[in-house]
Amino acid sequence: MAEAPRLETFVFKPADRVPNSRFPVLLHRGAVQPAAGRAMADAVEETFRRNGWLNNWRELGVYDYLHYHSTSHEALGMARGRITLRLGGAGAGGATVTLTAGDVLVLPAGTSHSRLDCSSDSWMVGGYPDGRDWDLIRDDDVSEADFRAAIKLIGSLPIPDRDPATGEAMTRWRDAPRTYGIPF
């Protein structure tokens, strides 16, 4: 019998030119459990789509350099294998997590992330609320002007209606503090 899904949360403060987010990162362990005979990747994508997280992709996983997105939040669902990620940037305030099949990671826009390691059979499904397009900003290659522009974009993004894994309202994000330390 499969374990009941459980939730882990992480909050990362801004660091250098990495905004991170006032919203917590949500890690749903064992959130997707496909019906017998169904592929995990299909089940993850179906779950995302049912909950309004579209513009889906399937591939190895996350880029192997620290980066964040300013135009969309992101959901990452592990379909096969294992992947180890660095979250929150390179500094001491970050965290390392390992995802396995059925886990779903919900990254608020601005949250730095990078692949540290993965199994040879690693396969992931991604999605974005309402099918938003995403950009890519590398932690180690962002100017002050681009950082400020990213902060404005991130601040203008709506909170998604539903969690990509559970379909529930995004109350943890709606209840988050209004500010979190950006110095301008």
Salt bridges, closest charged atoms under 4 A:
GLU3 OE1 - ARG6 NH1 3.96
GLU8 OE2 - ARG6 NH2 3.60
GLU8 OE2 - ARG29 NE 2.95
ASP42 OD1 - ARG58 NH2 2.86
GLU45 OE1 - ARG58 NE 2.85
GLU46 OE1 - ARG38 NH1 3.26
ASP64 OD2 - ARG115 NH2 3.82
GLU74 OE1 - HIS69 NE2 3.12
GLU74 OE1 - HIS113 NE2 3.11
ASP103 OD2 - ARG29 NH1 3.02
ASP117 OD2 - ARG82 NH1 3.26
ASP140 OD1 - ARG138 NE 3.47
GLU144 OE1 - ARG17 NE 3.11
GLU144 OE2 - ARG148 NE 3.26
ASP163 OD2 - HIS28 NE2 2.85
